């Protein structure tokens, strides 16, 4: 089986799936995808995300505020810790740093990142980290704030092997999205090829970043199969091997028993 370790189910256009998540999950299951982690991006919409996914026990959740969501309510350790205790919440995030559009919000992003790390440590739950154009600050804050105590994942990895290796030293996993299938993603592909089998995850980040052969279309969890197949080909492994190792890694990192599937 496969697991989509990072998607945004509350942002999918459900009209193509019959207007509800059942169609999304049926398409996923037809491609061997049995579990999903729907990742939060702000606190305001979290209750709606919880209601949307409540009927589906195969969907886990996170709680956090994306670094680019500066117009949203600021997180506090207390609120993240309270929501983080809710049923099916397995991680804190996504959080992190994103300097792609400039450094104007740099201080605010770093402060929020530290708040998320503190909440994760209080709960003993892993972090889901977004990082873009902020390599050194991301790694420094993870180290300085003791994030290795709980570990986590660098999601939608867009860096190189050096960054991946440094993340491994901090007790983090690395997750690859559809970007790894893009023709110009050579450094990312090199990292995926060199990753230890016990630290690699796959994701869609849907509805964004659809993999080849669907690049440019709205993404959805079923297509994590394309990511896994591409990585299997890169590593000279079978799809079944990649599915087994990424499923085991997901279970270990997020403390989710996947034995029933």
Phi and psi restraints in degrees (value plus and minus 20) as a CYANA .aco file:
   2 UNK   PHI    -137.3   -97.3
   2 UNK   PSI     133.5   173.5
   3 UNK   PHI    -148.2  -108.2
   3 UNK   PSI     110.1   150.1
   4 UNK   PHI    -106.0   -66.0
   4 UNK   PSI      84.6   124.6
   5 UNK   PHI    -103.2   -63.2
   5 UNK   PSI     -19.7    20.3
   6 UNK   PHI    -182.9  -142.9
   6 UNK   PSI      88.4   128.4
   7 UNK   PHI    -165.8  -125.8
   7 UNK   PSI     147.6   187.6
   8 UNK   PHI    -143.5  -103.5
   8 UNK   PSI      63.1   103.1
   9 UNK   PHI     -85.1   -45.1
   9 UNK   PSI     -46.7    -6.7
  10 UNK   PHI     -96.8   -56.8
  10 UNK   PSI     -23.6    16.4
  11 UNK   PHI    -130.9   -90.9
  11 UNK   PSI     -19.5    20.5
  12 UNK   PHI     -92.9   -52.9
  12 UNK   PSI     125.9   165.9
  13 UNK   PHI    -102.7   -62.7
  13 UNK   PSI      84.5   124.5
  14 UNK   PHI    -101.5   -61.5
  14 UNK   PSI     -25.4    14.6
  15 UNK   PHI     -81.0   -41.0
  15 UNK   PSI     -52.8   -12.8
  16 UNK   PHI     -96.5   -56.5
  16 UNK   PSI     -26.6    13.4
  17 UNK   PHI    -138.9   -98.9
  17 UNK   PSI       6.1    46.1
  18 UNK   PHI      61.8   101.8
  18 UNK   PSI      -8.7    31.3
  19 UNK   PHI      65.3   105.3
  19 UNK   PSI     -14.3    25.7
  20 UNK   PHI    -169.1  -129.1
  20 UNK   PSI     153.2   193.2
  21 UNK   PHI     -93.8   -53.8
  21 UNK   PSI     -35.9     4.1
  22 UNK   PHI     -77.8   -37.8
  22 UNK   PSI     -63.5   -23.5
  23 UNK   PHI     -84.1   -44.1
  23 UNK   PSI     -57.4   -17.4
  24 UNK   PHI     -82.2   -42.2
  24 UNK   PSI     -65.2   -25.2
  25 UNK   PHI     -90.2   -50.2
  25 UNK   PSI     -54.2   -14.2
  26 UNK   PHI     -85.2   -45.2
  26 UNK   PSI     -62.6   -22.6
  27 UNK   PHI     -83.9   -43.9
  27 UNK   PSI     -60.4   -20.4
  28 UNK   PHI     -82.8   -42.8
  28 UNK   PSI     -68.0   -28.0
  29 UNK   PHI     -82.2   -42.2
  29 UNK   PSI     -55.0   -15.0
  30 UNK   PHI     -83.2   -43.2
  30 UNK   PSI     -39.3     0.7
  31 UNK   PHI    -127.0   -87.0
  31 UNK   PSI      -4.4    35.6
  32 UNK   PHI      61.7   101.7
  32 UNK   PSI      -8.0    32.0
  33 UNK   PHI    -116.5   -76.5
  33 UNK   PSI      92.2   132.2
  34 UNK   PHI    -124.7   -84.7
  34 UNK   PSI     -38.9     1.1
  35 UNK   PHI    -159.7  -119.7
  35 UNK   PSI     134.7   174.7
  36 UNK   PHI    -161.1  -121.1
  36 UNK   PSI     130.4   170.4
  37 UNK   PHI    -136.9   -96.9
  37 UNK   PSI      90.8   130.8
  38 UNK   PHI    -111.3   -71.3
  38 UNK   PSI      98.3   138.3
  39 UNK   PHI    -118.4   -78.4
  39 UNK   PSI     112.7   152.7
  40 UNK   PHI     -98.7   -58.7
  40 UNK   PSI     131.1   171.1
  41 UNK   PHI    -143.5  -103.5
  41 UNK   PSI     -30.4     9.6
  42 UNK   PHI    -179.5  -139.5
  42 UNK   PSI     150.2   190.2
  43 UNK   PHI    -107.4   -67.4
  43 UNK   PSI     -50.2   -10.2
  44 UNK   PHI     -82.3   -42.3
  44 UNK   PSI     -59.9   -19.9
  45 UNK   PHI    -111.7   -71.7
  45 UNK   PSI     -21.4    18.6
  46 UNK   PHI     -81.6   -41.6
  46 UNK   PSI     -63.3   -23.3
  47 UNK   PHI     -78.3   -38.3
  47 UNK   PSI     -59.3   -19.3
  48 UNK   PHI     -86.5   -46.5
  48 UNK   PSI     -57.8   -17.8
  49 UNK   PHI     -83.1   -43.1
  49 UNK   PSI     -62.8   -22.8
  50 UNK   PHI     -82.6   -42.6
  50 UNK   PSI     -61.3   -21.3
  51 UNK   PHI     -86.8   -46.8
  51 UNK   PSI     -61.1   -21.1
  52 UNK   PHI     -80.0   -40.0
  52 UNK   PSI     -61.0   -21.0
  53 UNK   PHI    -115.1   -75.1
  53 UNK   PSI     -28.8    11.2
  54 UNK   PHI     -74.0   -34.0
  54 UNK   PSI     -58.1   -18.1
  55 UNK   PHI     -92.9   -52.9
  55 UNK   PSI     -23.2    16.8
  56 UNK   PHI    -140.6  -100.6
  56 UNK   PSI      75.4   115.4
  57 UNK   PHI     -85.8   -45.8
  57 UNK   PSI     -35.3     4.7
  58 UNK   PHI    -100.0   -60.0
  58 UNK   PSI     -20.5    19.5
  59 UNK   PHI    -125.9   -85.9
  59 UNK   PSI     102.1   142.1
  60 UNK   PHI    -117.1   -77.1
  60 UNK   PSI     145.9   185.9
  61 UNK   PHI    -151.2  -111.2
  61 UNK   PSI     140.7   180.7
  62 UNK   PHI    -143.5  -103.5
  62 UNK   PSI     154.5   194.5
  63 UNK   PHI    -159.5  -119.5
  63 UNK   PSI     110.9   150.9
  64 UNK   PHI     154.1   194.1
  64 UNK   PSI     158.6   198.6
  65 UNK   PHI    -145.7  -105.7
  65 UNK   PSI      99.1   139.1
  66 UNK   PHI     -79.0   -39.0
  66 UNK   PSI     121.6   161.6
  67 UNK   PHI     -80.3   -40.3
  67 UNK   PSI     -43.9    -3.9
  68 UNK   PHI    -105.4   -65.4
  68 UNK   PSI     -26.8    13.2
  69 UNK   PHI    -107.5   -67.5
  69 UNK   PSI      39.1    79.1
  70 UNK   PHI     -90.7   -50.7
  70 UNK   PSI     -37.8     2.2
  71 UNK   PHI    -101.8   -61.8
  71 UNK   PSI     -26.9    13.1
  72 UNK   PHI    -107.2   -67.2
  72 UNK   PSI     148.7   188.7
  73 UNK   PHI     -83.8   -43.8
  73 UNK   PSI     114.3   154.3
  74 UNK   PHI     -86.0   -46.0
  74 UNK   PSI     118.8   158.8
  75 UNK   PHI     -95.4   -55.4
  75 UNK   PSI     133.5   173.5
  76 UNK   PHI    -145.2  -105.2
  76 UNK   PSI     136.3   176.3
  77 UNK   PHI     -79.8   -39.8
  77 UNK   PSI     -60.5   -20.5
  78 UNK   PHI     -83.9   -43.9
  78 UNK   PSI     -64.6   -24.6
  79 UNK   PHI     -89.4   -49.4
  79 UNK   PSI     -62.6   -22.6
  80 UNK   PHI     -82.0   -42.0
  80 UNK   PSI     -60.0   -20.0
  81 UNK   PHI     -87.9   -47.9
  81 UNK   PSI     -57.8   -17.8
  82 UNK   PHI     -85.3   -45.3
  82 UNK   PSI     -69.5   -29.5
  83 UNK   PHI     -87.9   -47.9
  83 UNK   PSI     -53.0   -13.0
  84 UNK   PHI     -85.9   -45.9
  84 UNK   PSI     -35.6     4.4
  85 UNK   PHI    -107.1   -67.1
  85 UNK   PSI     -26.6    13.4
  86 UNK   PHI     -85.1   -45.1
  86 UNK   PSI     133.9   173.9
  87 UNK   PHI     -78.8   -38.8
  87 UNK   PSI     116.4   156.4
  88 UNK   PHI      55.0    95.0
  88 UNK   PSI     -19.2    20.8
  89 UNK   PHI    -103.0   -63.0
  89 UNK   PSI      95.7   135.7
  90 UNK   PHI    -130.7   -90.7
  90 UNK   PSI     -26.0    14.0
  91 UNK   PHI    -177.5  -137.5
  91 UNK   PSI     143.0   183.0
  92 UNK   PHI    -127.2   -87.2
  92 UNK   PSI     105.8   145.8
  93 UNK   PHI     118.7   158.7
  93 UNK   PSI     157.9   197.9
  94 UNK   PHI    -108.4   -68.4
  94 UNK   PSI     125.3   165.3
  95 UNK   PHI    -153.8  -113.8
  95 UNK   PSI    -198.0  -158.0
  96 UNK   PHI     112.3   152.3
  96 UNK   PSI    -169.5  -129.5
  97 UNK   PHI    -156.4  -116.4
  97 UNK   PSI     119.4   159.4
  98 UNK   PHI    -161.4  -121.4
  98 UNK   PSI      83.6   123.6
  99 UNK   PHI    -120.7   -80.7
  99 UNK   PSI      -7.4    32.6
 100 UNK   PHI     -77.2   -37.2
 100 UNK   PSI     -59.1   -19.1
 101 UNK   PHI    -115.1   -75.1
 101 UNK   PSI      -6.6    33.4
 102 UNK   PHI     100.7   140.7
 102 UNK   PSI     156.4   196.4
 103 UNK   PHI    -127.9   -87.9
 103 UNK   PSI      -8.2    31.8
 104 UNK   PHI     -79.3   -39.3
 104 UNK   PSI     -55.8   -15.8
 105 UNK   PHI    -120.6   -80.6
 105 UNK   PSI      -2.6    37.4
 106 UNK   PHI     -76.0   -36.0
 106 UNK   PSI     -68.4   -28.4
 107 UNK   PHI     -83.9   -43.9
 107 UNK   PSI     -64.1   -24.1
 108 UNK   PHI     -81.6   -41.6
 108 UNK   PSI     -64.0   -24.0
 109 UNK   PHI     -80.7   -40.7
 109 UNK   PSI     -63.0   -23.0
 110 UNK   PHI     -85.6   -45.6
 110 UNK   PSI     -58.5   -18.5
 111 UNK   PHI     -83.8   -43.8
 111 UNK   PSI     -65.6   -25.6
 112 UNK   PHI     -84.8   -44.8
 112 UNK   PSI     -58.0   -18.0
 113 UNK   PHI     -79.0   -39.0
 113 UNK   PSI     -66.4   -26.4
 114 UNK   PHI     -83.0   -43.0
 114 UNK   PSI     -56.9   -16.9
 115 UNK   PHI     -82.3   -42.3
 115 UNK   PSI     -64.5   -24.5
 116 UNK   PHI     -82.2   -42.2
 116 UNK   PSI     -62.5   -22.5
 117 UNK   PHI     -83.1   -43.1
 117 UNK   PSI     -61.1   -21.1
 118 UNK   PHI     -82.6   -42.6
 118 UNK   PSI     -61.4   -21.4
 119 UNK   PHI     -85.7   -45.7
 119 UNK   PSI     -61.6   -21.6
 120 UNK   PHI     -81.3   -41.3
 120 UNK   PSI     -61.9   -21.9
 121 UNK   PHI     -86.9   -46.9
 121 UNK   PSI     -57.8   -17.8
 122 UNK   PHI     -83.1   -43.1
 122 UNK   PSI     -59.1   -19.1
 123 UNK   PHI    -107.2   -67.2
 123 UNK   PSI     -39.3     0.7
 124 UNK   PHI      52.1    92.1
 124 UNK   PSI      11.8    51.8
 125 UNK   PHI    -135.9   -95.9
 125 UNK   PSI     130.2   170.2
 126 UNK   PHI     -91.6   -51.6
 126 UNK   PSI     143.2   183.2
 127 UNK   PHI    -122.0   -82.0
 127 UNK   PSI     125.3   165.3
 128 UNK   PHI    -129.2   -89.2
 128 UNK   PSI      94.8   134.8
 129 UNK   PHI    -132.4   -92.4
 129 UNK   PSI     107.4   147.4
 130 UNK   PHI    -121.4   -81.4
 130 UNK   PSI     109.6   149.6
 131 UNK   PHI    -161.8  -121.8
 131 UNK   PSI     109.0   149.0
 132 UNK   PHI    -164.9  -124.9
 132 UNK   PSI     104.5   144.5
 133 UNK   PHI      34.2    74.2
 133 UNK   PSI      15.2    55.2
 134 UNK   PHI    -167.5  -127.5
 134 UNK   PSI      17.3    57.3
 135 UNK   PHI     -74.8   -34.8
 135 UNK   PSI     -76.7   -36.7
 136 UNK   PHI     -87.5   -47.5
 136 UNK   PSI     -61.5   -21.5
 137 UNK   PHI     -86.0   -46.0
 137 UNK   PSI     -59.1   -19.1
 138 UNK   PHI     -80.2   -40.2
 138 UNK   PSI     -71.1   -31.1
 139 UNK   PHI     -85.7   -45.7
 139 UNK   PSI     -58.7   -18.7
 140 UNK   PHI     -83.9   -43.9
 140 UNK   PSI     -66.4   -26.4
 141 UNK   PHI     -86.6   -46.6
 141 UNK   PSI     -61.4   -21.4
 142 UNK   PHI     -77.0   -37.0
 142 UNK   PSI     -62.3   -22.3
 143 UNK   PHI     -90.7   -50.7
 143 UNK   PSI     -67.9   -27.9
 144 UNK   PHI     -86.3   -46.3
 144 UNK   PSI     -53.1   -13.1
 145 UNK   PHI    -113.2   -73.2
 145 UNK   PSI     -14.7    25.3
 146 UNK   PHI      54.6    94.6
 146 UNK   PSI       8.8    48.8
 147 UNK   PHI     -84.0   -44.0
 147 UNK   PSI     -43.3    -3.3
 148 UNK   PHI     -81.0   -41.0
 148 UNK   PSI     -41.4    -1.4
 149 UNK   PHI     -80.8   -40.8
 149 UNK   PSI     -55.0   -15.0
 150 UNK   PHI    -131.2   -91.2
 150 UNK   PSI     -41.1    -1.1
 151 UNK   PHI      49.6    89.6
 151 UNK   PSI    -184.3  -144.3
 152 UNK   PHI     136.1   176.1
 152 UNK   PSI    -173.9  -133.9
 153 UNK   PHI    -161.7  -121.7
 153 UNK   PSI     116.8   156.8
 154 UNK   PHI    -105.2   -65.2
 154 UNK   PSI      88.9   128.9
 155 UNK   PHI    -109.5   -69.5
 155 UNK   PSI     139.3   179.3
 156 UNK   PHI      26.0    66.0
 156 UNK   PSI      38.4    78.4
 157 UNK   PHI     -83.2   -43.2
 157 UNK   PSI     107.5   147.5
 158 UNK   PHI    -149.0  -109.0
 158 UNK   PSI      -0.1    39.9
 159 UNK   PHI    -127.3   -87.3
 159 UNK   PSI    -171.3  -131.3
 160 UNK   PHI    -143.7  -103.7
 160 UNK   PSI    -196.9  -156.9
 161 UNK   PHI     -83.1   -43.1
 161 UNK   PSI     -54.9   -14.9
 162 UNK   PHI     -79.6   -39.6
 162 UNK   PSI     -64.8   -24.8
 163 UNK   PHI     -83.9   -43.9
 163 UNK   PSI     -62.7   -22.7
 164 UNK   PHI     -81.8   -41.8
 164 UNK   PSI     -64.2   -24.2
 165 UNK   PHI     -82.8   -42.8
 165 UNK   PSI     -59.1   -19.1
 166 UNK   PHI     -88.6   -48.6
 166 UNK   PSI     -55.1   -15.1
 167 UNK   PHI     -85.8   -45.8
 167 UNK   PSI     -60.2   -20.2
 168 UNK   PHI     -78.4   -38.4
 168 UNK   PSI     -58.8   -18.8
 169 UNK   PHI     -84.9   -44.9
 169 UNK   PSI     -43.7    -3.7
 170 UNK   PHI    -114.6   -74.6
 170 UNK   PSI      -5.2    34.8
 171 UNK   PHI      52.7    92.7
 171 UNK   PSI      11.0    51.0
 172 UNK   PHI    -129.6   -89.6
 172 UNK   PSI     132.7   172.7
 173 UNK   PHI    -115.7   -75.7
 173 UNK   PSI     148.9   188.9
 174 UNK   PHI    -149.4  -109.4
 174 UNK   PSI     110.5   150.5
 175 UNK   PHI    -134.8   -94.8
 175 UNK   PSI     115.1   155.1
 176 UNK   PHI    -129.1   -89.1
 176 UNK   PSI     115.2   155.2
 177 UNK   PHI    -127.3   -87.3
 177 UNK   PSI    -189.3  -149.3
 178 UNK   PHI     -79.1   -39.1
 178 UNK   PSI     -38.9     1.1
 179 UNK   PHI     -78.2   -38.2
 179 UNK   PSI     -52.2   -12.2
 180 UNK   PHI     -82.0   -42.0
 180 UNK   PSI     -42.2    -2.2
 181 UNK   PHI    -105.6   -65.6
 181 UNK   PSI     -27.1    12.9
 182 UNK   PHI     -94.0   -54.0
 182 UNK   PSI     125.6   165.6
 183 UNK   PHI     -79.4   -39.4
 183 UNK   PSI     -56.2   -16.2
 184 UNK   PHI    -111.4   -71.4
 184 UNK   PSI      -5.2    34.8
 185 UNK   PHI    -117.1   -77.1
 185 UNK   PSI      21.7    61.7
 186 UNK   PHI     -79.1   -39.1
 186 UNK   PSI     -65.8   -25.8
 187 UNK   PHI     -82.8   -42.8
 187 UNK   PSI     -55.5   -15.5
 188 UNK   PHI     -88.6   -48.6
 188 UNK   PSI     -61.6   -21.6
 189 UNK   PHI     -83.5   -43.5
 189 UNK   PSI     -59.1   -19.1
 190 UNK   PHI     -82.2   -42.2
 190 UNK   PSI     -61.5   -21.5
 191 UNK   PHI     -84.3   -44.3
 191 UNK   PSI     -63.0   -23.0
 192 UNK   PHI     -82.6   -42.6
 192 UNK   PSI     -57.5   -17.5
 193 UNK   PHI     -86.1   -46.1
 193 UNK   PSI     -55.1   -15.1
 194 UNK   PHI    -114.6   -74.6
 194 UNK   PSI     -25.6    14.4
 195 UNK   PHI     -84.2   -44.2
 195 UNK   PSI     118.2   158.2
 196 UNK   PHI     -81.3   -41.3
 196 UNK   PSI     124.0   164.0
 197 UNK   PHI     -81.6   -41.6
 197 UNK   PSI     -43.3    -3.3
 198 UNK   PHI    -115.6   -75.6
 198 UNK   PSI      -7.1    32.9
 199 UNK   PHI    -153.3  -113.3
 199 UNK   PSI      -6.6    33.4
 200 UNK   PHI    -128.7   -88.7
 200 UNK   PSI     119.2   159.2
 201 UNK   PHI    -149.7  -109.7
 201 UNK   PSI     143.4   183.4
 202 UNK   PHI    -146.2  -106.2
 202 UNK   PSI     132.4   172.4
 203 UNK   PHI    -175.5  -135.5
 203 UNK   PSI     149.3   189.3
 204 UNK   PHI    -127.1   -87.1
 204 UNK   PSI     -51.6   -11.6
 205 UNK   PHI      37.0    77.0
 205 UNK   PSI       5.0    45.0
 206 UNK   PHI     -82.0   -42.0
 206 UNK   PSI     126.4   166.4
 207 UNK   PHI    -109.0   -69.0
 207 UNK   PSI      -1.8    38.2
 208 UNK   PHI    -120.2   -80.2
 208 UNK   PSI     143.7   183.7
 209 UNK   PHI      38.2    78.2
 209 UNK   PSI      28.8    68.8
 210 UNK   PHI     -78.6   -38.6
 210 UNK   PSI     118.1   158.1
 211 UNK   PHI     -96.1   -56.1
 211 UNK   PSI     140.0   180.0
 212 UNK   PHI     -79.5   -39.5
 212 UNK   PSI     111.2   151.2
 213 UNK   PHI    -118.0   -78.0
 213 UNK   PSI      -3.0    37.0
 214 UNK   PHI    -130.6   -90.6
 214 UNK   PSI      -3.5    36.5
 215 UNK   PHI     -74.0   -34.0
 215 UNK   PSI     114.7   154.7
 216 UNK   PHI      75.7   115.7
 216 UNK   PSI     -31.7     8.3
 217 UNK   PHI    -117.5   -77.5
 217 UNK   PSI     141.4   181.4
 218 UNK   PHI     -82.8   -42.8
 218 UNK   PSI     108.5   148.5
 219 UNK   PHI    -104.0   -64.0
 219 UNK   PSI     138.1   178.1
 220 UNK   PHI    -173.2  -133.2
 220 UNK   PSI     142.7   182.7
 221 UNK   PHI     -76.2   -36.2
 221 UNK   PSI     -50.2   -10.2
 222 UNK   PHI     -77.0   -37.0
 222 UNK   PSI     -49.5    -9.5
 223 UNK   PHI    -100.2   -60.2
 223 UNK   PSI     -18.4    21.6
 224 UNK   PHI     -82.9   -42.9
 224 UNK   PSI     -41.2    -1.2
 225 UNK   PHI     -79.6   -39.6
 225 UNK   PSI     -58.7   -18.7
 226 UNK   PHI     -85.3   -45.3
 226 UNK   PSI     -58.1   -18.1
 227 UNK   PHI     -83.2   -43.2
 227 UNK   PSI     -67.3   -27.3
 228 UNK   PHI     -83.6   -43.6
 228 UNK   PSI     -60.6   -20.6
 229 UNK   PHI     -85.6   -45.6
 229 UNK   PSI     -60.6   -20.6
 230 UNK   PHI     -83.2   -43.2
 230 UNK   PSI     -64.0   -24.0
 231 UNK   PHI     -85.9   -45.9
 231 UNK   PSI     -57.9   -17.9
 232 UNK   PHI     -79.6   -39.6
 232 UNK   PSI     -64.6   -24.6
 233 UNK   PHI     -84.0   -44.0
 233 UNK   PSI     -60.2   -20.2
 234 UNK   PHI     -79.6   -39.6
 234 UNK   PSI     -61.8   -21.8
 235 UNK   PHI    -112.0   -72.0
 235 UNK   PSI     -22.0    18.0
 236 UNK   PHI      48.6    88.6
 236 UNK   PSI      13.3    53.3
 237 UNK   PHI    -138.7   -98.7
 237 UNK   PSI     150.0   190.0
 238 UNK   PHI    -107.4   -67.4
 238 UNK   PSI     140.3   180.3
 239 UNK   PHI     -79.0   -39.0
 239 UNK   PSI     -58.1   -18.1
 240 UNK   PHI     -83.2   -43.2
 240 UNK   PSI     -58.8   -18.8
 241 UNK   PHI     -84.7   -44.7
 241 UNK   PSI     -65.8   -25.8
 242 UNK   PHI     -85.2   -45.2
 242 UNK   PSI     -60.9   -20.9
 243 UNK   PHI     -80.5   -40.5
 243 UNK   PSI     -64.8   -24.8
 244 UNK   PHI     -85.4   -45.4
 244 UNK   PSI     -63.5   -23.5
 245 UNK   PHI     -94.0   -54.0
 245 UNK   PSI     -57.2   -17.2
 246 UNK   PHI     -92.2   -52.2
 246 UNK   PSI     -52.2   -12.2
 247 UNK   PHI     -86.9   -46.9
 247 UNK   PSI     -64.9   -24.9
 248 UNK   PHI     -82.1   -42.1
 248 UNK   PSI     -59.5   -19.5
 249 UNK   PHI     -86.2   -46.2
 249 UNK   PSI     -61.7   -21.7
 250 UNK   PHI     -79.9   -39.9
 250 UNK   PSI     -66.9   -26.9
 251 UNK   PHI     -79.8   -39.8
 251 UNK   PSI     -64.2   -24.2
 252 UNK   PHI     -88.1   -48.1
 252 UNK   PSI     -66.1   -26.1
 253 UNK   PHI     -86.4   -46.4
 253 UNK   PSI     -66.7   -26.7
 254 UNK   PHI    -118.0   -78.0
 254 UNK   PSI     -18.8    21.2
 255 UNK   PHI      45.0    85.0
 255 UNK   PSI      15.8    55.8
 256 UNK   PHI    -127.2   -87.2
 256 UNK   PSI     107.0   147.0
 257 UNK   PHI    -100.4   -60.4
 257 UNK   PSI      92.2   132.2
 258 UNK   PHI    -126.1   -86.1
 258 UNK   PSI      -5.2    34.8
 259 UNK   PHI     -85.3   -45.3
 259 UNK   PSI     -42.1    -2.1
 260 UNK   PHI     -94.3   -54.3
 260 UNK   PSI     -45.2    -5.2
